[in-house]
Amino acid sequence: TKRMIKIEKNIKAIERAFSRLAKEEMEIVELIFKKGQSQIYTETHNNISKDTYYNVMNKTIWITAIEFGEI
């Protein structure tokens, strides 16, 4: 159906966006988007600086927007 095609397209766009990230960035993406960890928690428990946290988060959002054709 149309909806299934759209969902498949979205999943592939996200997979392409993730494939453009470095291994280290993907580890941070896991913490931010999959585990939902806050910046302070991530900084404290995973030794990831505030700058790194937000740089990876913004880069991921930017690349995903490009893959979705929004930019």
Secondary structure as the mmCIF struct_conf table of DSSP 4:
data_model
#
loop_
_struct_conf.conf_type_id
_struct_conf.id
_struct_conf.beg_label_comp_id
_struct_conf.beg_label_asym_id
_struct_conf.beg_label_seq_id
_struct_conf.end_label_comp_id
_struct_conf.end_label_asym_id
_struct_conf.end_label_seq_id
HELX_RH_AL_P HELX_RH_AL_P1 LYS A 2 SER A 19
TURN_TY1_P TURN_TY1_P1 ARG A 20 ARG A 20
BEND BEND1 LEU A 21 LEU A 21
HELX_RH_AL_P HELX_RH_AL_P2 LYS A 23 VAL A 29
HELX_RH_PI_P HELX_RH_PI_P1 GLU A 30 LYS A 34
BEND BEND2 LYS A 35 LYS A 35
HELX_RH_AL_P HELX_RH_AL_P3 GLN A 39 ASN A 46
HELX_RH_AL_P HELX_RH_AL_P4 LYS A 50 GLU A 67
TURN_TY1_P TURN_TY1_P2 PHE A 68 GLY A 69
#
